[in-house]
Amino acid sequence: MASERKAFALRLDPALYDTLARLAAGDLRSVNAEIEVLLREALRARGAKIEANKDGANGGNDADGE
């Protein structure tokens, strides 16, 4: 389930973080969840397939169920 998520530090330009925070607030998400949604959208746009975890869940909480 969600407890099997990979944690790592991410350094961002403050202006980029502020933009992410505004987008996240507009979507009622945390900044972390917003980054994950944007990464999934970008990967999907590039044709990348996101493999499901062993338990069948992919760890995503974005609006389209991925």
PDB file with SEQRES, HELIX, SHEET and CRYST1 records, atoms N, CA, C and O in Angstrom:
SEQRES   1 A   66  MET ALA SER GLU ARG LYS ALA PHE ALA LEU ARG LEU ASP          
SEQRES   2 A   66  PRO ALA LEU TYR ASP THR LEU ALA ARG LEU ALA ALA GLY          
SEQRES   3 A   66  ASP LEU ARG SER VAL ASN ALA GLU ILE GLU VAL LEU LEU          
SEQRES   4 A   66  ARG GLU ALA LEU ARG ALA ARG GLY ALA LYS ILE GLU ALA          
SEQRES   5 A   66  ASN LYS ASP GLY ALA ASN GLY GLY ASN ASP ALA ASP GLY          
SEQRES   6 A   66  GLU                                                          
HELIX    1 AA1 ALA A    2  GLU A    4  5                                   3    
HELIX    2 AA2 PRO A   14  GLY A   26  1                                  13    
HELIX    3 AA3 VAL A   31  ALA A   45  1                                  15    
CRYST1    1.000    1.000    1.000  90.00  90.00  90.00 P 1           1          
ATOM      1  N   MET A   1       0.835  -1.176   0.000  1.00  0.00           N  
ATOM      2  CA  MET A   1       0.000   0.000   0.000  1.00  0.00           C  
ATOM      3  C   MET A   1       0.878   1.237   0.000  1.00  0.00           C  
ATOM      4  O   MET A   1       2.046   1.142  -0.378  1.00  0.00           O  
ATOM      5  N   ALA A   2       0.376   2.383   0.403  1.00  0.00           N  
ATOM      6  CA  ALA A   2       1.115   3.631   0.329  1.00  0.00           C  
ATOM      7  C   ALA A   2       2.341   3.653   1.225  1.00  0.00           C  
ATOM      8  O   ALA A   2       3.208   4.506   1.035  1.00  0.00           O  
ATOM      9  N   SER A   3       2.449   2.754   2.190  1.00  0.00           N  
ATOM     10  CA  SER A   3       3.597   2.743   3.088  1.00  0.00           C  
ATOM     11  C   SER A   3       4.866   2.287   2.372  1.00  0.00           C  
ATOM     12  O   SER A   3       5.960   2.466   2.906  1.00  0.00           O  
ATOM     13  N   GLU A   4       4.751   1.709   1.189  1.00  0.00           N  
ATOM     14  CA  GLU A   4       5.890   1.210   0.431  1.00  0.00           C  
ATOM     15  C   GLU A   4       6.387   2.246  -0.577  1.00  0.00           C  
ATOM     16  O   GLU A   4       6.787   1.883  -1.683  1.00  0.00           O  
ATOM     17  N   ARG A   5       6.368   3.502  -0.220  1.00  0.00           N  
ATOM     18  CA  ARG A   5       6.763   4.562  -1.131  1.00  0.00           C  
ATOM     19  C   ARG A   5       8.224   4.918  -0.920  1.00  0.00           C  
ATOM     20  O   ARG A   5       8.732   4.838   0.198  1.00  0.00           O  
ATOM     21  N   LYS A   6       8.894   5.308  -1.981  1.00  0.00           N  
ATOM     22  CA  LYS A   6      10.294   5.694  -1.941  1.00  0.00           C  
ATOM     23  C   LYS A   6      10.394   7.155  -1.520  1.00  0.00           C  
ATOM     24  O   LYS A   6       9.775   8.024  -2.133  1.00  0.00           O  
ATOM     25  N   ALA A   7      11.166   7.425  -0.482  1.00  0.00           N  
ATOM     26  CA  ALA A   7      11.374   8.794  -0.007  1.00  0.00           C  
ATOM     27  C   ALA A   7      12.767   9.264  -0.423  1.00  0.00           C  
ATOM     28  O   ALA A   7      13.734   8.507  -0.344  1.00  0.00           O  
ATOM     29  N   PHE A   8      12.862  10.505  -0.862  1.00  0.00           N  
ATOM     30  CA  PHE A   8      14.158  11.090  -1.198  1.00  0.00           C  
ATOM     31  C   PHE A   8      14.054  12.605  -1.123  1.00  0.00           C  
ATOM     32  O   PHE A   8      12.965  13.170  -1.222  1.00  0.00           O  
ATOM     33  N   ALA A   9      15.198  13.257  -0.948  1.00  0.00           N  
ATOM     34  CA  ALA A   9      15.238  14.718  -0.878  1.00  0.00           C  
ATOM     35  C   ALA A   9      15.216  15.296  -2.286  1.00  0.00           C  
ATOM     36  O   ALA A   9      15.827  14.738  -3.198  1.00  0.00           O  
ATOM     37  N   LEU A  10      14.524  16.393  -2.466  1.00  0.00           N  
ATOM     38  CA  LEU A  10      14.442  17.049  -3.759  1.00  0.00           C  
ATOM     39  C   LEU A  10      14.672  18.541  -3.545  1.00  0.00           C  
ATOM     40  O   LEU A  10      13.934  19.193  -2.807  1.00  0.00           O  
ATOM     41  N   ARG A  11      15.699  19.070  -4.197  1.00  0.00           N  
ATOM     42  CA  ARG A  11      15.980  20.504  -4.105  1.00  0.00           C  
ATOM     43  C   ARG A  11      15.327  21.204  -5.293  1.00  0.00           C  
ATOM     44  O   ARG A  11      15.533  20.819  -6.444  1.00  0.00           O  
ATOM     45  N   LEU A  12      14.538  22.235  -4.998  1.00  0.00           N  
ATOM     46  CA  LEU A  12      13.824  22.971  -6.037  1.00  0.00           C  
ATOM     47  C   LEU A  12      14.109  24.458  -5.926  1.00  0.00           C  
ATOM     48  O   LEU A  12      14.362  24.977  -4.839  1.00  0.00           O  
ATOM     49  N   ASP A  13      14.067  25.123  -7.045  1.00  0.00           N  
ATOM     50  CA  ASP A  13      14.105  26.576  -7.077  1.00  0.00           C  
ATOM     51  C   ASP A  13      12.876  27.078  -6.306  1.00  0.00           C  
ATOM     52  O   ASP A  13      11.783  26.542  -6.486  1.00  0.00           O  
ATOM     53  N   PRO A  14      13.035  28.088  -5.459  1.00  0.00           N  
ATOM     54  CA  PRO A  14      11.888  28.580  -4.676  1.00  0.00           C  
ATOM     55  C   PRO A  14      10.690  29.001  -5.527  1.00  0.00           C  
ATOM     56  O   PRO A  14       9.545  28.782  -5.132  1.00  0.00           O  
ATOM     57  N   ALA A  15      10.939  29.595  -6.679  1.00  0.00           N  
ATOM     58  CA  ALA A  15       9.827  30.009  -7.548  1.00  0.00           C  
ATOM     59  C   ALA A  15       9.080  28.793  -8.088  1.00  0.00           C  
ATOM     60  O   ALA A  15       7.855  28.817  -8.205  1.00  0.00           O  
ATOM     61  N   LEU A  16       9.811  27.735  -8.415  1.00  0.00           N  
ATOM     62  CA  LEU A  16       9.180  26.500  -8.870  1.00  0.00           C  
ATOM     63  C   LEU A  16       8.340  25.887  -7.757  1.00  0.00           C  
ATOM     64  O   LEU A  16       7.215  25.446  -7.990  1.00  0.00           O  
ATOM     65  N   TYR A  17       8.891  25.860  -6.546  1.00  0.00           N  
ATOM     66  CA  TYR A  17       8.138  25.316  -5.409  1.00  0.00           C  
ATOM     67  C   TYR A  17       6.858  26.125  -5.174  1.00  0.00           C  
ATOM     68  O   TYR A  17       5.795  25.552  -4.935  1.00  0.00           O  
ATOM     69  N   ASP A  18       6.962  27.452  -5.244  1.00  0.00           N  
ATOM     70  CA  ASP A  18       5.776  28.292  -5.026  1.00  0.00           C  
ATOM     71  C   ASP A  18       4.693  28.004  -6.064  1.00  0.00           C  
ATOM     72  O   ASP A  18       3.505  27.966  -5.745  1.00  0.00           O  
ATOM     73  N   THR A  19       5.121  27.801  -7.308  1.00  0.00           N  
ATOM     74  CA  THR A  19       4.164  27.476  -8.366  1.00  0.00           C  
ATOM     75  C   THR A  19       3.509  26.125  -8.108  1.00  0.00           C  
ATOM     76  O   THR A  19       2.297  25.974  -8.260  1.00  0.00           O  
ATOM     77  N   LEU A  20       4.318  25.146  -7.718  1.00  0.00           N  
ATOM     78  CA  LEU A  20       3.772  23.827  -7.379  1.00  0.00           C  
ATOM     79  C   LEU A  20       2.788  23.920  -6.218  1.00  0.00           C  
ATOM     80  O   LEU A  20       1.735  23.283  -6.237  1.00  0.00           O  
ATOM     81  N   ALA A  21       3.134  24.712  -5.211  1.00  0.00           N  
ATOM     82  CA  ALA A  21       2.259  24.863  -4.042  1.00  0.00           C  
ATOM     83  C   ALA A  21       0.919  25.485  -4.437  1.00  0.00           C  
ATOM     84  O   ALA A  21      -0.125  25.066  -3.936  1.00  0.00           O  
ATOM     85  N   ARG A  22       0.936  26.481  -5.331  1.00  0.00           N  
ATOM     86  CA  ARG A  22      -0.318  27.087  -5.794  1.00  0.00           C  
ATOM     87  C   ARG A  22      -1.159  26.088  -6.571  1.00  0.00           C  
ATOM     88  O   ARG A  22      -2.369  26.001  -6.366  1.00  0.00           O  
ATOM     89  N   LEU A  23      -0.522  25.327  -7.470  1.00  0.00           N  
ATOM     90  CA  LEU A  23      -1.256  24.304  -8.221  1.00  0.00           C  
ATOM     91  C   LEU A  23      -1.848  23.252  -7.281  1.00  0.00           C  
ATOM     92  O   LEU A  23      -3.005  22.855  -7.424  1.00  0.00           O  
ATOM     93  N   ALA A  24      -1.044  22.815  -6.331  1.00  0.00           N  
ATOM     94  CA  ALA A  24      -1.491  21.798  -5.381  1.00  0.00           C  
ATOM     95  C   ALA A  24      -2.693  22.294  -4.578  1.00  0.00           C  
ATOM     96  O   ALA A  24      -3.673  21.570  -4.398  1.00  0.00           O  
ATOM     97  N   ALA A  25      -2.607  23.526  -4.101  1.00  0.00           N  
ATOM     98  CA  ALA A  25      -3.714  24.085  -3.310  1.00  0.00           C  
ATOM     99  C   ALA A  25      -4.990  24.157  -4.151  1.00  0.00           C  
ATOM    100  O   ALA A  25      -6.081  23.887  -3.649  1.00  0.00           O  
ATOM    101  N   GLY A  26      -4.855  24.516  -5.414  1.00  0.00           N  
ATOM    102  CA  GLY A  26      -6.015  24.586  -6.303  1.00  0.00           C  
ATOM    103  C   GLY A  26      -6.655  23.231  -6.546  1.00  0.00           C  
ATOM    104  O   GLY A  26      -7.855  23.142  -6.809  1.00  0.00           O  
ATOM    105  N   ASP A  27      -5.855  22.178  -6.459  1.00  0.00           N  
ATOM    106  CA  ASP A  27      -6.356  20.818  -6.658  1.00  0.00           C  
ATOM    107  C   ASP A  27      -6.613  20.088  -5.340  1.00  0.00           C  
ATOM    108  O   ASP A  27      -6.930  18.898  -5.332  1.00  0.00           O  
ATOM    109  N   LEU A  28      -6.473  20.808  -4.228  1.00  0.00           N  
ATOM    110  CA  LEU A  28      -6.643  20.233  -2.887  1.00  0.00           C  
ATOM    111  C   LEU A  28      -5.718  19.038  -2.664  1.00  0.00           C  
ATOM    112  O   LEU A  28      -6.132  18.005  -2.138  1.00  0.00           O  
ATOM    113  N   ARG A  29      -4.451  19.200  -3.078  1.00  0.00           N  
ATOM    114  CA  ARG A  29      -3.435  18.172  -2.898  1.00  0.00           C  
ATOM    115  C   ARG A  29      -2.269  18.738  -2.120  1.00  0.00           C  
ATOM    116  O   ARG A  29      -2.112  19.954  -2.005  1.00  0.00           O  
ATOM    117  N   SER A  30      -1.453  17.845  -1.586  1.00  0.00           N  
ATOM    118  CA  SER A  30      -0.179  18.265  -1.018  1.00  0.00           C  
ATOM    119  C   SER A  30       0.774  18.550  -2.175  1.00  0.00           C  
ATOM    120  O   SER A  30       0.525  18.129  -3.305  1.00  0.00           O  
ATOM    121  N   VAL A  31       1.862  19.264  -1.895  1.00  0.00           N  
ATOM    122  CA  VAL A  31       2.865  19.513  -2.925  1.00  0.00           C  
ATOM    123  C   VAL A  31       3.444  18.185  -3.406  1.00  0.00           C  
ATOM    124  O   VAL A  31       3.681  18.011  -4.602  1.00  0.00           O  
ATOM    125  N   ASN A  32       3.671  17.260  -2.497  1.00  0.00           N  
ATOM    126  CA  ASN A  32       4.201  15.952  -2.866  1.00  0.00           C  
ATOM    127  C   ASN A  32       3.258  15.241  -3.843  1.00  0.00           C  
ATOM    128  O   ASN A  32       3.706  14.707  -4.858  1.00  0.00           O  
ATOM    129  N   ALA A  33       1.975  15.234  -3.544  1.00  0.00           N  
ATOM    130  CA  ALA A  33       1.006  14.580  -4.425  1.00  0.00           C  
ATOM    131  C   ALA A  33       0.938  15.286  -5.773  1.00  0.00           C  
ATOM    132  O   ALA A  33       0.787  14.634  -6.806  1.00  0.00           O  
ATOM    133  N   GLU A  34       1.047  16.601  -5.771  1.00  0.00           N  
ATOM    134  CA  GLU A  34       1.019  17.357  -7.027  1.00  0.00           C  
ATOM    135  C   GLU A  34       2.219  17.002  -7.892  1.00  0.00           C  
ATOM    136  O   GLU A  34       2.078  16.818  -9.101  1.00  0.00           O  
ATOM    137  N   ILE A  35       3.400  16.902  -7.286  1.00  0.00           N  
ATOM    138  CA  ILE A  35       4.603  16.512  -8.027  1.00  0.00           C  
ATOM    139  C   ILE A  35       4.417  15.119  -8.623  1.00  0.00           C  
ATOM    140  O   ILE A  35       4.780  14.882  -9.775  1.00  0.00           O  
ATOM    141  N   GLU A  36       3.857  14.205  -7.846  1.00  0.00           N  
ATOM    142  CA  GLU A  36       3.654  12.846  -8.336  1.00  0.00           C  
ATOM    143  C   GLU A  36       2.676  12.825  -9.515  1.00  0.00           C  
ATOM    144  O   GLU A  36       2.909  12.113 -10.492  1.00  0.00           O  
ATOM    145  N   VAL A  37       1.605  13.583  -9.437  1.00  0.00           N  
ATOM    146  CA  VAL A  37       0.640  13.654 -10.535  1.00  0.00           C  
ATOM    147  C   VAL A  37       1.315  14.228 -11.786  1.00  0.00           C  
ATOM    148  O   VAL A  37       1.148  13.694 -12.883  1.00  0.00           O  
ATOM    149  N   LEU A  38       2.068  15.304 -11.621  1.00  0.00           N  
ATOM    150  CA  LEU A  38       2.733  15.912 -12.765  1.00  0.00           C  
ATOM    151  C   LEU A  38       3.766  14.976 -13.388  1.00  0.00           C  
ATOM    152  O   LEU A  38       3.894  14.917 -14.611  1.00  0.00           O  
ATOM    153  N   LEU A  39       4.497  14.251 -12.556  1.00  0.00           N  
ATOM    154  CA  LEU A  39       5.463  13.280 -13.074  1.00  0.00           C  
ATOM    155  C   LEU A  39       4.762  12.168 -13.851  1.00  0.00           C  
ATOM    156  O   LEU A  39       5.218  11.772 -14.924  1.00  0.00           O  
ATOM    157  N   ARG A  40       3.656  11.667 -13.309  1.00  0.00           N  
ATOM    158  CA  ARG A  40       2.907  10.613 -14.010  1.00  0.00           C  
ATOM    159  C   ARG A  40       2.374  11.117 -15.348  1.00  0.00           C  
ATOM    160  O   ARG A  40       2.432  10.399 -16.347  1.00  0.00           O  
ATOM    161  N   GLU A  41       1.852  12.350 -15.376  1.00  0.00           N  
ATOM    162  CA  GLU A  41       1.360  12.929 -16.625  1.00  0.00           C  
ATOM    163  C   GLU A  41       2.494  13.063 -17.641  1.00  0.00           C  
ATOM    164  O   GLU A  41       2.317  12.740 -18.815  1.00  0.00           O  
ATOM    165  N   ALA A  42       3.644  13.533 -17.196  1.00  0.00           N  
ATOM    166  CA  ALA A  42       4.792  13.706 -18.091  1.00  0.00           C  
ATOM    167  C   ALA A  42       5.280  12.363 -18.620  1.00  0.00           C  
ATOM    168  O   ALA A  42       5.598  12.239 -19.802  1.00  0.00           O  
ATOM    169  N   LEU A  43       5.339  11.358 -17.751  1.00  0.00           N  
ATOM    170  CA  LEU A  43       5.759  10.024 -18.192  1.00  0.00           C  
ATOM    171  C   LEU A  43       4.778   9.437 -19.193  1.00  0.00           C  
ATOM    172  O   LEU A  43       5.181   8.849 -20.196  1.00  0.00           O  
ATOM    173  N   ARG A  44       3.488   9.598 -18.917  1.00  0.00           N  
ATOM    174  CA  ARG A  44       2.457   9.090 -19.823  1.00  0.00           C  
ATOM    175  C   ARG A  44       2.569   9.788 -21.184  1.00  0.00           C  
ATOM    176  O   ARG A  44       2.436   9.143 -22.224  1.00  0.00           O  
ATOM    177  N   ALA A  45       2.814  11.103 -21.178  1.00  0.00           N  
ATOM    178  CA  ALA A  45       2.947  11.867 -22.418  1.00  0.00           C  
ATOM    179  C   ALA A  45       4.148  11.395 -23.239  1.00  0.00           C  
ATOM    180  O   ALA A  45       4.146  11.499 -24.466  1.00  0.00           O  
ATOM    181  N   ARG A  46       5.161  10.883 -22.565  1.00  0.00           N  
ATOM    182  CA  ARG A  46       6.355  10.378 -23.263  1.00  0.00           C  
ATOM    183  C   ARG A  46       6.233   8.903 -23.618  1.00  0.00           C  
ATOM    184  O   ARG A  46       7.158   8.314 -24.178  1.00  0.00           O  
ATOM    185  N   GLY A  47       5.088   8.306 -23.291  1.00  0.00           N  
ATOM    186  CA  GLY A  47       4.852   6.920 -23.650  1.00  0.00           C  
ATOM    187  C   GLY A  47       5.433   5.907 -22.686  1.00  0.00           C  
ATOM    188  O   GLY A  47       5.516   4.722 -23.011  1.00  0.00           O  
ATOM    189  N   ALA A  48       5.837   6.350 -21.504  1.00  0.00           N  
ATOM    190  CA  ALA A  48       6.408   5.434 -20.513  1.00  0.00           C  
ATOM    191  C   ALA A  48       5.292   4.709 -19.772  1.00  0.00           C  
ATOM    192  O   ALA A  48       4.275   5.303 -19.414  1.00  0.00           O  
ATOM    193  N   LYS A  49       5.500   3.422 -19.551  1.00  0.00           N  
ATOM    194  CA  LYS A  49       4.542   2.609 -18.791  1.00  0.00           C  
ATOM    195  C   LYS A  49       5.034   2.510 -17.362  1.00  0.00           C  
ATOM    196  O   LYS A  49       6.192   2.169 -17.122  1.00  0.00           O  
ATOM    197  N   ILE A  50       4.169   2.805 -16.420  1.00  0.00           N  
ATOM    198  CA  ILE A  50       4.518   2.725 -14.999  1.00  0.00           C  
ATOM    199  C   ILE A  50       4.135   1.339 -14.505  1.00  0.00           C  
ATOM    200  O   ILE A  50       2.962   0.965 -14.508  1.00  0.00           O  
ATOM    201  N   GLU A  51       5.129   0.591 -14.086  1.00  0.00           N  
ATOM    202  CA  GLU A  51       4.906  -0.776 -13.603  1.00  0.00           C  
ATOM    203  C   GLU A  51       4.168  -0.750 -12.267  1.00  0.00           C  
ATOM    204  O   GLU A  51       4.443   0.100 -11.420  1.00  0.00           O  
ATOM    205  N   ALA A  52       3.236  -1.675 -12.078  1.00  0.00           N  
ATOM    206  CA  ALA A  52       2.527  -1.812 -10.809  1.00  0.00           C  
ATOM    207  C   ALA A  52       3.451  -2.449  -9.775  1.00  0.00           C  
ATOM    208  O   ALA A  52       4.337  -3.229 -10.123  1.00  0.00           O  
ATOM    209  N   ASN A  53       3.242  -2.113  -8.507  1.00  0.00           N  
ATOM    210  CA  ASN A  53       3.997  -2.737  -7.423  1.00  0.00           C  
ATOM    211  C   ASN A  53       3.592  -4.197  -7.289  1.00  0.00           C  
ATOM    212  O   ASN A  53       2.634  -4.642  -7.919  1.00  0.00           O  
ATOM    213  N   LYS A  54       4.330  -4.943  -6.461  1.00  0.00           N  
ATOM    214  CA  LYS A  54       4.043  -6.366  -6.249  1.00  0.00           C  
ATOM    215  C   LYS A  54       2.613  -6.616  -5.792  1.00  0.00           C  
ATOM    216  O   LYS A  54       2.004  -7.621  -6.159  1.00  0.00           O  
ATOM    217  N   ASP A  55       2.070  -5.687  -4.978  1.00  0.00           N  
ATOM    218  CA  ASP A  55       0.713  -5.876  -4.455  1.00  0.00           C  
ATOM    219  C   ASP A  55      -0.365  -5.424  -5.439  1.00  0.00           C  
ATOM    220  O   ASP A  55      -1.552  -5.454  -5.116  1.00  0.00           O  
ATOM    221  N   GLY A  56       0.045  -5.004  -6.640  1.00  0.00           N  
ATOM    222  CA  GLY A  56      -0.907  -4.604  -7.652  1.00  0.00           C  
ATOM    223  C   GLY A  56      -1.218  -3.116  -7.646  1.00  0.00           C  
ATOM    224  O   GLY A  56      -1.857  -2.617  -8.573  1.00  0.00           O  
ATOM    225  N   ALA A  57      -0.780  -2.404  -6.624  1.00  0.00           N  
ATOM    226  CA  ALA A  57      -1.015  -0.969  -6.547  1.00  0.00           C  
ATOM    227  C   ALA A  57       0.188  -0.241  -7.111  1.00  0.00           C  
ATOM    228  O   ALA A  57       1.320  -0.698  -6.953  1.00  0.00           O  
ATOM    229  N   ASN A  58      -0.042   0.882  -7.766  1.00  0.00           N  
ATOM    230  CA  ASN A  58       1.074   1.637  -8.295  1.00  0.00           C  
ATOM    231  C   ASN A  58       1.436   2.821  -7.412  1.00  0.00           C  
ATOM    232  O   ASN A  58       2.337   3.591  -7.742  1.00  0.00           O  
ATOM    233  N   GLY A  59       0.743   2.969  -6.299  1.00  0.00           N  
ATOM    234  CA  GLY A  59       1.090   4.005  -5.338  1.00  0.00           C  
ATOM    235  C   GLY A  59       0.558   5.373  -5.666  1.00  0.00           C  
ATOM    236  O   GLY A  59       0.816   6.321  -4.923  1.00  0.00           O  
ATOM    237  N   GLY A  60      -0.179   5.515  -6.752  1.00  0.00           N  
ATOM    238  CA  GLY A  60      -0.651   6.818  -7.152  1.00  0.00           C  
ATOM    239  C   GLY A  60      -1.980   7.186  -6.530  1.00  0.00           C  
ATOM    240  O   GLY A  60      -2.795   6.319  -6.215  1.00  0.00           O  
ATOM    241  N   ASN A  61      -2.188   8.463  -6.357  1.00  0.00           N  
ATOM    242  CA  ASN A  61      -3.446   8.967  -5.833  1.00  0.00           C  
ATOM    243  C   ASN A  61      -4.023  10.012  -6.753  1.00  0.00           C  
ATOM    244  O   ASN A  61      -4.837  10.827  -6.319  1.00  0.00           O  
ATOM    245  N   ASP A  62      -3.623  10.015  -8.032  1.00  0.00           N  
ATOM    246  CA  ASP A  62      -4.107  11.066  -8.900  1.00  0.00           C  
ATOM    247  C   ASP A  62      -5.534  10.797  -9.349  1.00  0.00           C  
ATOM    248  O   ASP A  62      -6.070   9.705  -9.156  1.00  0.00           O  
ATOM    249  N   ALA A  63      -6.127  11.795  -9.941  1.00  0.00           N  
ATOM    250  CA  ALA A  63      -7.562  11.778 -10.191  1.00  0.00           C  
ATOM    251  C   ALA A  63      -8.021  10.688 -11.152  1.00  0.00           C  
ATOM    252  O   ALA A  63      -9.175  10.263 -11.092  1.00  0.00           O  
ATOM    253  N   ASP A  64      -7.131  10.226 -12.044  1.00  0.00           N  
ATOM    254  CA  ASP A  64      -7.578   9.209 -12.987  1.00  0.00           C  
ATOM    255  C   ASP A  64      -7.307   7.792 -12.511  1.00  0.00           C  
ATOM    256  O   ASP A  64      -7.378   6.850 -13.301  1.00  0.00           O  
ATOM    257  N   GLY A  65      -6.996   7.627 -11.224  1.00  0.00           N  
ATOM    258  CA  GLY A  65      -6.903   6.314 -10.631  1.00  0.00           C  
ATOM    259  C   GLY A  65      -5.581   5.606 -10.815  1.00  0.00           C  
ATOM    260  O   GLY A  65      -5.464   4.422 -10.499  1.00  0.00           O  
ATOM    261  N   GLU A  66      -4.577   6.313 -11.324  1.00  0.00           N  
ATOM    262  CA  GLU A  66      -3.276   5.669 -11.500  1.00  0.00           C  
ATOM    263  C   GLU A  66      -2.319   6.064 -10.423  1.00  0.00           C  
ATOM    264  O   GLU A  66      -1.174   5.613 -10.418  1.00  0.00           O  
TER     265      GLU A  66                                                      
END                                                                             
